[in-house]
Amino acid sequence: MTFENHSTIINIESWFIPFDILMIMCTLLAIVLALIFLSTIILDKTCHTVPMMLVANSCLAEFIFGSDMFGMALFTFQNDLHQNYYPDSLCIFRGFLGYVVTILKYYSYLLQAIYRYITVFYPTRLFWQSIRFQVCLILATWIFGFVCPLPYILNHEIKYNIDNQICQMPLQLSFLTIYNALCVYMIPVSLTILIYFKLVRYVQDMRKHITSANILYRAQNELKNVCNGSACSFSFFLYQQLHVRVHISI
């Protein structure tokens, strides 16, 4: 079956509806897991520490991200079910929010890496490890997260993509595309990888020399916490892999 809109023919495959349902279930599961993690951190007094506060920040970003993806999945499901390929009134907002929460998510991982770097390399700088300083960093990333994608809205770059049924910037070579790739992905991901690489090298170097057992334990413990700090994002990885649709446009 095909759907024609302004000289564009969209093939409606039989597997679109089950695929949409699967995406809805994945995002719901991710939202529930993020809420469980957040509730545990808030209710358990032993989790009221700076590292867990940073993990809670990541979980909150993942919860908002999952809610936005859930809205996109519902929108896609309704369009496929009713064979209606038009954007709704919230499509542009969901597209903008998608960029915002992606920034918040990756920079929350960067904040965790920075905190672990500080505790290992600058253990005596207690102010840098304090709740006040870390809260300031969290607030700065949230402000940046909402300000950074504003040029997409001001330049009307977020448009409805009928093939993927989402509102996003067109994937073409332009200044805003490079700007988006740098600010949203390359800078936070590259810095996070660099910090953990330095931590790994630091642990390896300490093993080769006579070093205080407490310092070695602290560095190894921070590396082990990498997996714990990324727990909230694991359930979203599956959805992100499934999110690529294969609508065929002729």
Accessible surface in RSA format (square Angstrom, percent):
REM  Atomic radii and reference values for relative SASA: ProtOr
REM  Chains: A
REM  Algorithm: Lee & Richards
REM  Probe-radius: 1.40
REM  Slices: 20
REM RES _ NUM      All-atoms   Total-Side   Main-Chain    Non-polar    All polar
REM                ABS   REL    ABS   REL    ABS   REL    ABS   REL    ABS   REL
RES MET A   1   154.92  80.2  97.53  64.5  57.39 136.6 106.69  90.7  48.23  63.9
RES THR A   2    83.04  59.1  60.80  61.6  22.24  53.0  30.27  40.7  52.77  79.8
RES PHE A   3    39.93  20.0  37.42  23.2   2.51   6.5  39.93  24.2   0.00   0.0
RES GLU A   4   120.65  69.3  95.56  72.3  25.10  59.8  27.10  52.4  93.55  76.4
RES ASN A   5    20.41  14.1  15.00  14.5   5.41  13.0   3.85   9.3  16.57  16.0
RES HIS A   6   160.74  87.9 127.54  88.6  33.21  85.0  97.74 100.7  63.00  73.3
RES SER A   7   103.37  87.3  74.48  99.4  28.89  66.5  38.97  83.0  64.39  90.2
RES THR A   8    35.28  25.1  34.75  35.2   0.54   1.3   8.18  11.0  27.11  41.0
RES ILE A   9    60.28  34.3  60.28  44.9   0.00   0.0  60.28  43.4   0.00   0.0
RES ILE A  10     0.00   0.0   0.00   0.0   0.00   0.0   0.00   0.0   0.00   0.0
RES ASN A  11    31.40  21.7  31.32  30.3   0.09   0.2   7.51  18.1  23.90  23.1
RES ILE A  12    29.43  16.7  16.58  12.4  12.85  31.0  16.79  12.1  12.63  34.3
RES GLU A  13    59.14  34.0  55.05  41.6   4.08   9.7   7.92  15.3  51.21  41.8
RES SER A  14   107.20  90.6  78.24 104.4  28.97  66.7  60.13 128.1  47.07  65.9
RES TRP A  15   104.51  41.9 101.57  49.2   2.94   6.9  88.64  47.3  15.86  25.7
RES PHE A  16     0.98   0.5   0.98   0.6   0.00   0.0   0.98   0.6   0.00   0.0
RES ILE A  17    47.23  26.9  47.23  35.2   0.00   0.0  47.23  34.0   0.00   0.0
RES PRO A  18    78.74  57.4  70.97  64.7   7.77  28.3  73.75  60.9   4.99  31.0
RES PHE A  19    39.53  19.8  35.32  21.9   4.21  10.9  38.96  23.6   0.56   1.6
RES ASP A  20     0.00   0.0   0.00   0.0   0.00   0.0   0.00   0.0   0.00   0.0
RES ILE A  21    77.35  44.0  77.35  57.6   0.00   0.0  77.35  55.7   0.00   0.0
RES LEU A  22    77.89  43.4  76.57  54.8   1.32   3.3  77.64  54.5   0.25   0.7
RES MET A  23     2.43   1.3   2.43   1.6   0.00   0.0   2.43   2.1   0.00   0.0
RES ILE A  24    22.49  12.8  22.49  16.8   0.00   0.0  22.49  16.2   0.00   0.0
RES MET A  25   117.32  60.8 111.19  73.6   6.13  14.6  94.38  80.2  22.94  30.4
RES CYS A  26    11.45   8.7   7.98   8.9   3.46   8.1   3.87   9.8   7.58   8.2
RES THR A  27     0.09   0.1   0.00   0.0   0.09   0.2   0.09   0.1   0.00   0.0
RES LEU A  28    80.21  44.7  80.13  57.3   0.08   0.2  80.21  56.3   0.00   0.0
RES LEU A  29   102.75  57.2  98.30  70.3   4.45  11.2 102.10  71.7   0.65   1.8
RES ALA A  30     0.30   0.3   0.00   0.0   0.30   0.7   0.00   0.0   0.30   0.8
RES ILE A  31    20.99  11.9  20.99  15.6   0.00   0.0  20.99  15.1   0.00   0.0
RES VAL A  32    74.95  49.3  74.59  67.5   0.37   0.9  74.90  65.1   0.05   0.1
RES LEU A  33    56.35  31.4  56.35  40.3   0.00   0.0  56.35  39.6   0.00   0.0
RES ALA A  34     0.73   0.7   0.13   0.2   0.60   1.4   0.29   0.4   0.44   1.2
RES LEU A  35    79.67  44.4  79.44  56.8   0.22   0.6  79.63  55.9   0.03   0.1
RES ILE A  36    91.13  51.9  87.45  65.1   3.69   8.9  90.88  65.4   0.26   0.7
RES PHE A  37    65.15  32.6  63.86  39.6   1.29   3.4  65.06  39.4   0.09   0.3
RES LEU A  38    22.84  12.7  22.84  16.3   0.00   0.0  22.84  16.0   0.00   0.0
RES SER A  39    52.10  44.0  48.79  65.1   3.31   7.6  24.14  51.4  27.97  39.2
RES THR A  40    69.19  49.2  62.49  63.4   6.70  16.0  51.59  69.3  17.60  26.6
RES ILE A  41    14.38   8.2  14.36  10.7   0.03   0.1  14.36  10.3   0.03   0.1
RES ILE A  42   114.89  65.4 104.22  77.6  10.67  25.7 107.63  77.5   7.26  19.7
RES LEU A  43   144.64  80.6 119.09  85.2  25.55  64.2 122.42  86.0  22.22  59.8
RES ASP A  44    57.25  40.1  51.02  50.8   6.23  14.7  17.20  40.5  40.05  39.9
RES LYS A  45   173.03  84.4 158.04  97.0  14.99  35.7 100.52  90.5  72.52  77.2
RES THR A  46   113.04  80.4  87.33  88.5  25.71  61.3  86.49 116.2  26.54  40.1
RES CYS A  47    19.65  14.9  18.43  20.6   1.22   2.9   0.44   1.1  19.21  20.7
RES HIS A  48   106.02  57.9  75.54  52.5  30.48  78.0  62.92  64.8  43.11  50.2
RES THR A  49    62.63  44.5  54.48  55.2   8.15  19.4  56.60  76.0   6.03   9.1
RES VAL A  50    16.44  10.8  14.84  13.4   1.60   3.9  15.02  13.0   1.42   3.9
RES PRO A  51    52.17  38.0  49.58  45.2   2.59   9.4  51.13  42.2   1.04   6.4
RES MET A  52    57.78  29.9  57.78  38.2   0.00   0.0  31.50  26.8  26.28  34.8
RES MET A  53    46.59  24.1  41.75  27.6   4.84  11.5  31.88  27.1  14.71  19.5
RES LEU A  54     2.14   1.2   1.95   1.4   0.19   0.5   1.95   1.4   0.19   0.5
RES VAL A  55    15.22  10.0  15.22  13.8   0.00   0.0  15.22  13.2   0.00   0.0
RES ALA A  56    17.75  16.3  16.86  26.0   0.89   2.0  17.16  24.2   0.59   1.6
RES ASN A  57    12.21   8.4   6.97   6.7   5.24  12.6   7.57  18.2   4.64   4.5
RES SER A  58     0.02   0.0   0.02   0.0   0.00   0.0   0.02   0.1   0.00   0.0
RES CYS A  59     0.04   0.0   0.04   0.0   0.00   0.0   0.00   0.0   0.04   0.0
RES LEU A  60    70.30  39.2  70.30  50.3   0.00   0.0  70.30  49.4   0.00   0.0
RES ALA A  61     0.46   0.4   0.46   0.7   0.00   0.0   0.46   0.7   0.00   0.0
RES GLU A  62     0.00   0.0   0.00   0.0   0.00   0.0   0.00   0.0   0.00   0.0
RES PHE A  63    54.95  27.5  54.95  34.0   0.00   0.0  54.95  33.3   0.00   0.0
RES ILE A  64    43.30  24.6  42.37  31.6   0.93   2.2  43.23  31.1   0.07   0.2
RES PHE A  65     9.35   4.7   9.35   5.8   0.00   0.0   9.35   5.7   0.00   0.0
RES GLY A  66     0.00   0.0   0.00   N/A   0.00   0.0   0.00   0.0   0.00   0.0
RES SER A  67    46.31  39.1  36.57  48.8   9.74  22.4  32.20  68.6  14.11  19.8
RES ASP A  68     5.72   4.0   0.42   0.4   5.30  12.5   5.05  11.9   0.67   0.7
RES MET A  69    14.04   7.3  14.04   9.3   0.00   0.0   8.60   7.3   5.44   7.2
RES PHE A  70    47.57  23.8  47.57  29.5   0.00   0.0  47.57  28.8   0.00   0.0
RES GLY A  71    21.01  25.9   0.00   N/A  21.01  25.9  18.75  51.5   2.26   5.1
RES MET A  72    14.35   7.4  13.91   9.2   0.45   1.1  13.17  11.2   1.18   1.6
RES ALA A  73     1.45   1.3   0.00   0.0   1.45   3.3   1.45   2.0   0.00   0.0
RES LEU A  74    62.69  34.9  62.69  44.8   0.00   0.0  62.69  44.0   0.00   0.0
RES PHE A  75    14.52   7.3  11.84   7.3   2.68   7.0  14.01   8.5   0.51   1.4
RES THR A  76     3.97   2.8   3.97   4.0   0.00   0.0   0.01   0.0   3.96   6.0
RES PHE A  77    43.92  22.0  43.92  27.2   0.00   0.0  43.92  26.6   0.00   0.0
RES GLN A  78    96.94  54.2  96.05  70.2   0.89   2.1  19.35  41.2  77.58  58.8
RES ASN A  79     6.45   4.5   6.35   6.1   0.10   0.2   0.10   0.2   6.35   6.1
RES ASP A  80     4.93   3.5   0.08   0.1   4.84  11.4   0.08   0.2   4.84   4.8
RES LEU A  81    93.47  52.1  73.36  52.5  20.11  50.6  74.18  52.1  19.28  51.9
RES HIS A  82   128.83  70.4 103.64  72.0  25.19  64.4  69.55  71.7  59.27  69.0
RES GLN A  83    66.77  37.3  60.81  44.4   5.96  14.2   9.16  19.5  57.61  43.7
RES ASN A  84    64.75  44.6  62.96  60.8   1.79   4.3  15.91  38.3  48.84  47.2
RES TYR A  85     1.27   0.6   0.00   0.0   1.27   3.3   0.00   0.0   1.27   1.6
RES TYR A  86   108.23  50.5 105.15  59.8   3.09   8.0  76.54  57.5  31.69  39.1
RES PRO A  87    65.43  47.7  45.65  41.6  19.79  71.9  45.67  37.7  19.76 122.8
RES ASP A  88    61.44  43.0  43.21  43.0  18.23  43.1  37.77  88.9  23.67  23.6
RES SER A  89   113.57  96.0  71.69  95.7  41.88  96.5  58.58 124.7  54.99  77.0
RES LEU A  90   102.43  57.0 102.43  73.3   0.00   0.0 102.43  71.9   0.00   0.0
RES CYS A  91     2.87   2.2   2.27   2.5   0.60   1.4   0.45   1.2   2.42   2.6
RES ILE A  92    75.90  43.2  75.78  56.5   0.13   0.3  75.78  54.6   0.13   0.3
RES PHE A  93   112.82  56.4 107.34  66.5   5.49  14.3 111.27  67.5   1.56   4.5
RES ARG A  94    24.18  10.2  24.18  12.3   0.00   0.0  12.51  17.1  11.67   7.1
RES GLY A  95     2.72   3.4   0.00   N/A   2.72   3.4   1.22   3.4   1.49   3.3
RES PHE A  96    26.80  13.4  26.80  16.6   0.00   0.0  26.80  16.2   0.00   0.0
RES LEU A  97    31.32  17.4  31.32  22.4   0.00   0.0  31.32  22.0   0.00   0.0
RES GLY A  98     8.69  10.7   0.00   N/A   8.69  10.7   8.28  22.7   0.41   0.9
RES TYR A  99    30.51  14.2  28.91  16.4   1.60   4.2  20.39  15.3  10.12  12.5
RES VAL A 100     0.07   0.0   0.07   0.1   0.00   0.0   0.07   0.1   0.00   0.0
RES VAL A 101     0.57   0.4   0.57   0.5   0.00   0.0   0.57   0.5   0.00   0.0
RES THR A 102    13.51   9.6  13.51  13.7   0.00   0.0   4.38   5.9   9.13  13.8
RES ILE A 103     0.13   0.1   0.13   0.1   0.00   0.0   0.13   0.1   0.00   0.0
RES LEU A 104     4.52   2.5   1.78   1.3   2.73   6.9   2.32   1.6   2.20   5.9
RES LYS A 105     6.13   3.0   6.13   3.8   0.00   0.0   2.59   2.3   3.54   3.8
RES TYR A 106    50.11  23.4  48.96  27.9   1.15   3.0  22.12  16.6  28.00  34.5
RES TYR A 107    25.04  11.7  24.92  14.2   0.12   0.3  21.07  15.8   3.97   4.9
RES SER A 108     0.79   0.7   0.02   0.0   0.77   1.8   0.31   0.7   0.48   0.7
RES TYR A 109    37.47  17.5  36.09  20.5   1.37   3.6  36.95  27.8   0.51   0.6
RES LEU A 110    12.08   6.7  12.08   8.6   0.00   0.0  12.08   8.5   0.00   0.0
RES LEU A 111     7.15   4.0   6.76   4.8   0.39   1.0   6.76   4.7   0.39   1.1
RES GLN A 112     6.38   3.6   5.89   4.3   0.49   1.2   4.60   9.8   1.78   1.4
RES ALA A 113     0.00   0.0   0.00   0.0   0.00   0.0   0.00   0.0   0.00   0.0
RES ILE A 114    52.02  29.6  51.76  38.6   0.26   0.6  52.02  37.5   0.00   0.0
RES TYR A 115    20.31   9.5  20.28  11.5   0.02   0.1   3.45   2.6  16.86  20.8
RES ARG A 116    14.30   6.0  14.30   7.3   0.00   0.0   0.97   1.3  13.33   8.1
RES TYR A 117    45.79  21.4  45.79  26.1   0.00   0.0  28.53  21.4  17.25  21.3
RES ILE A 118    12.08   6.9  12.08   9.0   0.00   0.0  12.08   8.7   0.00   0.0
RES THR A 119    10.90   7.8  10.54  10.7   0.36   0.9  10.54  14.2   0.36   0.5
RES VAL A 120     4.79   3.2   0.75   0.7   4.04   9.7   1.08   0.9   3.71  10.1
RES PHE A 121    59.80  29.9  36.49  22.6  23.31  60.6  39.31  23.8  20.49  58.6
RES TYR A 122    87.11  40.7  84.69  48.2   2.42   6.3  44.94  33.8  42.17  52.0
RES PRO A 123    52.45  38.2  41.76  38.1  10.68  38.8  42.39  35.0  10.05  62.5
RES THR A 124   116.86  83.1  94.99  96.3  21.86  52.1  78.32 105.2  38.53  58.3
RES ARG A 125   113.64  47.7 109.55  55.8   4.08   9.7  28.53  39.0  85.10  51.6
RES LEU A 126   129.36  72.0 122.16  87.4   7.20  18.1 122.52  86.0   6.84  18.4
RES PHE A 127   120.15  60.1 112.39  69.6   7.76  20.2 116.66  70.7   3.49  10.0
RES TRP A 128    87.37  35.1  87.37  42.3   0.00   0.0  63.50  33.9  23.87  38.7
RES GLN A 129    32.74  18.3  27.31  20.0   5.43  12.9   7.09  15.1  25.65  19.5
RES SER A 130    35.27  29.8  25.76  34.4   9.51  21.9  35.26  75.1   0.01   0.0
RES ILE A 131    98.04  55.8  95.42  71.1   2.63   6.3  95.42  68.7   2.63   7.1
RES ARG A 132   181.77  76.3 173.50  88.4   8.27  19.7  56.72  77.5 125.05  75.8
RES PHE A 133    51.90  26.0  51.13  31.7   0.77   2.0  51.90  31.5   0.00   0.0
RES GLN A 134     0.22   0.1   0.22   0.2   0.00   0.0   0.00   0.0   0.22   0.2
RES VAL A 135    53.96  35.5  53.94  48.8   0.02   0.1  53.96  46.9   0.00   0.0
RES CYS A 136    70.05  53.0  63.28  70.6   6.76  15.9  21.97  55.7  48.07  51.8
RES LEU A 137    46.60  26.0  45.66  32.7   0.94   2.4  46.19  32.4   0.40   1.1
RES ILE A 138    21.26  12.1  21.26  15.8   0.00   0.0  21.26  15.3   0.00   0.0
RES LEU A 139   104.42  58.2 104.23  74.6   0.20   0.5 104.26  73.2   0.16   0.4
RES ALA A 140    54.93  50.5  45.51  70.2   9.42  21.4  50.36  70.9   4.56  12.1
RES THR A 141    16.57  11.8  14.71  14.9   1.86   4.4  15.12  20.3   1.45   2.2
RES TRP A 142    50.81  20.4  50.37  24.4   0.45   1.0  46.79  24.9   4.02   6.5
RES ILE A 143   117.05  66.6 111.85  83.3   5.20  12.5 116.97  84.2   0.09   0.2
RES PHE A 144    76.60  38.3  73.07  45.3   3.53   9.2  76.38  46.3   0.22   0.6
RES GLY A 145     0.00   0.0   0.00   N/A   0.00   0.0   0.00   0.0   0.00   0.0
RES PHE A 146    91.12  45.6  89.42  55.4   1.70   4.4  89.50  54.3   1.62   4.6
RES VAL A 147    82.20  54.1  80.66  73.0   1.55   3.7  80.66  70.1   1.55   4.2
RES CYS A 148     3.19   2.4   0.00   0.0   3.19   7.5   3.19   8.1   0.00   0.0
RES PRO A 149     0.00   0.0   0.00   0.0   0.00   0.0   0.00   0.0   0.00   0.0
RES LEU A 150    73.81  41.1  73.81  52.8   0.00   0.0  73.81  51.8   0.00   0.0
RES PRO A 151    37.74  27.5  37.00  33.7   0.74   2.7  37.74  31.2   0.00   0.0
RES TYR A 152     0.05   0.0   0.00   0.0   0.05   0.1   0.00   0.0   0.05   0.1
RES ILE A 153    57.60  32.8  53.60  39.9   4.00   9.6  54.96  39.6   2.64   7.2
RES LEU A 154   130.74  72.8 107.46  76.9  23.28  58.5 111.10  78.0  19.64  52.9
RES ASN A 155    82.99  57.2  65.17  63.0  17.81  42.9  10.55  25.4  72.44  70.0
RES HIS A 156   142.52  77.9 134.55  93.5   7.97  20.4  94.43  97.3  48.09  56.0
RES GLU A 157    45.32  26.0  45.32  34.3   0.00   0.0   1.62   3.1  43.70  35.7
RES ILE A 158     8.14   4.6   0.95   0.7   7.19  17.3   0.95   0.7   7.19  19.5
RES LYS A 159   115.88  56.5 112.11  68.8   3.77   9.0  62.14  55.9  53.74  57.2
RES TYR A 160    50.76  23.7  23.92  13.6  26.84  69.8  24.06  18.1  26.70  32.9
RES ASN A 161    42.91  29.6  36.15  34.9   6.76  16.3  12.54  30.2  30.37  29.4
RES ILE A 162    37.33  21.2  36.04  26.8   1.29   3.1  36.04  26.0   1.29   3.5
RES ASP A 163    46.14  32.3  46.14  45.9   0.00   0.0  10.14  23.9  36.01  35.9
RES ASN A 164    43.23  29.8  42.48  41.1   0.75   1.8   5.67  13.6  37.57  36.3
RES GLN A 165     0.18   0.1   0.00   0.0   0.18   0.4   0.00   0.0   0.18   0.1
RES ILE A 166    20.02  11.4  17.41  13.0   2.60   6.3  20.02  14.4   0.00   0.0
RES CYS A 167     4.28   3.2   0.25   0.3   4.02   9.5   0.00   0.0   4.28   4.6
RES GLN A 168    32.79  18.3  30.77  22.5   2.03   4.8   7.80  16.6  24.99  19.0
RES MET A 169     9.65   5.0   8.96   5.9   0.68   1.6   7.35   6.2   2.30   3.0
RES PRO A 170    46.08  33.6  34.66  31.6  11.42  41.5  44.21  36.5   1.87  11.6
RES LEU A 171   161.68  90.0 124.60  89.1  37.08  93.2 127.09  89.3  34.59  93.1
RES GLN A 172   100.69  56.3  89.72  65.6  10.97  26.1  34.04  72.5  66.65  50.6
RES LEU A 173   162.02  90.2 128.09  91.6  33.93  85.3 130.59  91.7  31.43  84.6
RES SER A 174    41.81  35.3  30.25  40.4  11.56  26.6  37.57  80.0   4.24   5.9
RES PHE A 175   157.27  78.7 145.47  90.1  11.80  30.7 148.82  90.2   8.45  24.2
RES LEU A 176    23.27  13.0  22.63  16.2   0.64   1.6  22.63  15.9   0.64   1.7
RES THR A 177    36.27  25.8  35.96  36.5   0.31   0.7  33.80  45.4   2.47   3.7
RES ILE A 178    88.61  50.4  86.52  64.5   2.09   5.0  88.61  63.8   0.00   0.0
RES TYR A 179    53.60  25.0  49.55  28.2   4.05  10.5  40.04  30.1  13.56  16.7
RES ASN A 180    16.64  11.5  16.64  16.1   0.00   0.0   0.00   0.0  16.64  16.1
RES ALA A 181    34.81  32.0  34.63  53.4   0.19   0.4  34.81  49.0   0.00   0.0
RES LEU A 182    74.49  41.5  74.49  53.3   0.00   0.0  74.49  52.3   0.00   0.0
RES CYS A 183    19.72  14.9  19.66  21.9   0.06   0.1   0.06   0.2  19.66  21.2
RES VAL A 184     0.00   0.0   0.00   0.0   0.00   0.0   0.00   0.0   0.00   0.0
RES TYR A 185    89.43  41.8  89.35  50.8   0.09   0.2  58.83  44.2  30.61  37.7
RES MET A 186   106.17  55.0 101.02  66.9   5.15  12.3  87.50  74.4  18.67  24.7
RES ILE A 187    77.11  43.9  72.66  54.1   4.45  10.7  77.11  55.5   0.00   0.0
RES PRO A 188     0.20   0.1   0.03   0.0   0.16   0.6   0.20   0.2   0.00   0.0
RES VAL A 189    54.68  36.0  52.12  47.2   2.55   6.2  54.68  47.5   0.00   0.0
RES SER A 190    61.57  52.0  53.48  71.4   8.09  18.6  34.66  73.8  26.91  37.7
RES LEU A 191    75.58  42.1  75.50  54.0   0.08   0.2  75.58  53.1   0.00   0.0
RES THR A 192    19.80  14.1  19.80  20.1   0.00   0.0  18.77  25.2   1.04   1.6
RES ILE A 193   112.03  63.7 107.96  80.4   4.06   9.8 111.11  80.0   0.92   2.5
RES LEU A 194    93.43  52.0  90.50  64.7   2.93   7.4  93.03  65.3   0.40   1.1
RES ILE A 195    22.72  12.9  22.72  16.9   0.00   0.0  22.72  16.4   0.00   0.0
RES TYR A 196    36.99  17.3  36.80  20.9   0.19   0.5  32.90  24.7   4.09   5.0
RES PHE A 197   111.73  55.9 106.42  65.9   5.31  13.8 110.91  67.2   0.82   2.4
RES LYS A 198    88.06  43.0  84.07  51.6   3.99   9.5  45.61  41.0  42.45  45.2
RES LEU A 199     0.00   0.0   0.00   0.0   0.00   0.0   0.00   0.0   0.00   0.0
RES VAL A 200    61.13  40.2  60.89  55.1   0.24   0.6  61.08  53.1   0.05   0.1
RES ARG A 201   117.99  49.5 117.99  60.1   0.00   0.0  26.14  35.7  91.85  55.7
RES TYR A 202    59.79  27.9  56.66  32.2   3.12   8.1  36.96  27.8  22.82  28.1
RES VAL A 203     7.43   4.9   7.43   6.7   0.00   0.0   7.43   6.5   0.00   0.0
RES GLN A 204    84.56  47.3  81.91  59.9   2.65   6.3  23.95  51.0  60.61  46.0
RES ASP A 205    59.50  41.7  59.23  59.0   0.27   0.6  18.76  44.2  40.73  40.6
RES MET A 206    12.43   6.4   8.24   5.5   4.20  10.0  10.50   8.9   1.93   2.6
RES ARG A 207   158.30  66.5 124.40  63.4  33.90  80.7  43.64  59.6 114.66  69.5
RES LYS A 208   158.69  77.4 121.75  74.7  36.93  87.9  80.13  72.1  78.56  83.7
RES HIS A 209   127.95  69.9 110.87  77.1  17.08  43.7  83.61  86.2  44.34  51.6
RES ILE A 210   186.09 105.9 153.38 114.3  32.71  78.8 158.59 114.2  27.51  74.6
RES THR A 211    49.92  35.5  21.08  21.4  28.85  68.7  22.24  29.9  27.68  41.8
RES SER A 212    56.91  48.1  37.75  50.4  19.15  44.1  35.68  76.0  21.23  29.7
RES ALA A 213    79.81  73.4  66.86 103.2  12.95  29.5  70.53  99.3   9.28  24.6
RES ASN A 214   112.31  77.5 108.29 104.7   4.02   9.7  19.10  46.0  93.22  90.1
RES ILE A 215    58.82  33.5  58.69  43.7   0.13   0.3  58.69  42.3   0.13   0.3
RES LEU A 216    42.92  23.9  42.92  30.7   0.00   0.0  42.92  30.1   0.00   0.0
RES TYR A 217   146.66  68.5 145.36  82.7   1.30   3.4 107.20  80.6  39.46  48.6
RES ARG A 218    75.96  31.9  73.56  37.5   2.39   5.7  19.92  27.2  56.03  34.0
RES ALA A 219     0.00   0.0   0.00   0.0   0.00   0.0   0.00   0.0   0.00   0.0
RES GLN A 220    45.50  25.4  44.08  32.2   1.42   3.4  11.56  24.6  33.93  25.7
RES ASN A 221    52.71  36.4  51.50  49.8   1.21   2.9   1.29   3.1  51.42  49.7
RES GLU A 222    17.93  10.3  17.93  13.6   0.00   0.0   0.00   0.0  17.93  14.6
RES LEU A 223    41.15  22.9  31.87  22.8   9.28  23.3  32.14  22.6   9.00  24.2
RES LYS A 224   146.05  71.2 132.98  81.6  13.07  31.1  87.25  78.5  58.79  62.6
RES ASN A 225    36.83  25.4  36.83  35.6   0.00   0.0   5.46  13.1  31.37  30.3
RES VAL A 226    40.71  26.8  40.03  36.2   0.68   1.6  40.05  34.8   0.66   1.8
RES CYS A 227    99.10  75.0  86.36  96.3  12.74  29.9  31.55  79.9  67.55  72.8
RES ASN A 228    97.21  67.0  89.28  86.3   7.93  19.1  26.65  64.1  70.56  68.2
RES GLY A 229     1.73   2.1   0.00   N/A   1.73   2.1   1.46   4.0   0.27   0.6
RES SER A 230    47.07  39.8  43.90  58.6   3.17   7.3  23.93  51.0  23.14  32.4
RES ALA A 231    45.60  41.9  32.49  50.1  13.11  29.8  39.12  55.1   6.48  17.2
RES CYS A 232     4.15   3.1   2.02   2.2   2.14   5.0   0.48   1.2   3.68   4.0
RES SER A 233    23.98  20.3  20.60  27.5   3.37   7.8   8.45  18.0  15.53  21.8
RES PHE A 234   159.21  79.7 152.25  94.3   6.96  18.1 157.70  95.6   1.51   4.3
RES SER A 235    14.33  12.1   5.04   6.7   9.28  21.4  10.24  21.8   4.09   5.7
RES PHE A 236     1.27   0.6   1.27   0.8   0.00   0.0   1.27   0.8   0.00   0.0
RES PHE A 237   117.46  58.8 117.01  72.5   0.45   1.2 117.46  71.2   0.00   0.0
RES LEU A 238    96.83  53.9  96.00  68.7   0.83   2.1  96.56  67.8   0.27   0.7
RES TYR A 239     0.85   0.4   0.85   0.5   0.00   0.0   0.55   0.4   0.30   0.4
RES GLN A 240    63.53  35.5  51.10  37.3  12.43  29.6  19.60  41.7  43.93  33.3
RES GLN A 241   105.51  59.0  84.00  61.4  21.50  51.2  25.45  54.2  80.05  60.7
RES LEU A 242    38.98  21.7  37.12  26.6   1.86   4.7  38.90  27.3   0.08   0.2
RES HIS A 243    42.39  23.2  38.31  26.6   4.08  10.4  35.10  36.2   7.29   8.5
RES VAL A 244   112.47  74.0  98.86  89.5  13.61  32.8 103.96  90.3   8.50  23.1
RES ARG A 245    15.45   6.5   5.43   2.8  10.02  23.9   5.27   7.2  10.18   6.2
RES VAL A 246    88.18  58.0  84.02  76.1   4.16  10.0  87.34  75.9   0.84   2.3
RES HIS A 247    16.85   9.2   0.00   0.0  16.85  43.1   0.00   0.0  16.85  19.6
RES ILE A 248    85.08  48.4  81.35  60.6   3.72   9.0  84.64  60.9   0.44   1.2
RES SER A 249    57.58  48.7  27.89  37.2  29.69  68.4  12.08  25.7  45.50  63.7
RES ILE A 250   137.07  78.0  96.02  71.5  41.04  98.9 126.69  91.2  10.38  28.2
END  Absolute sums over single chains surface
CHAIN  1 A    13750.3      12272.1       1478.2       9767.7       3982.7
END  Absolute sums over all chains
TOTAL         13750.3      12272.1       1478.2       9767.7       3982.7
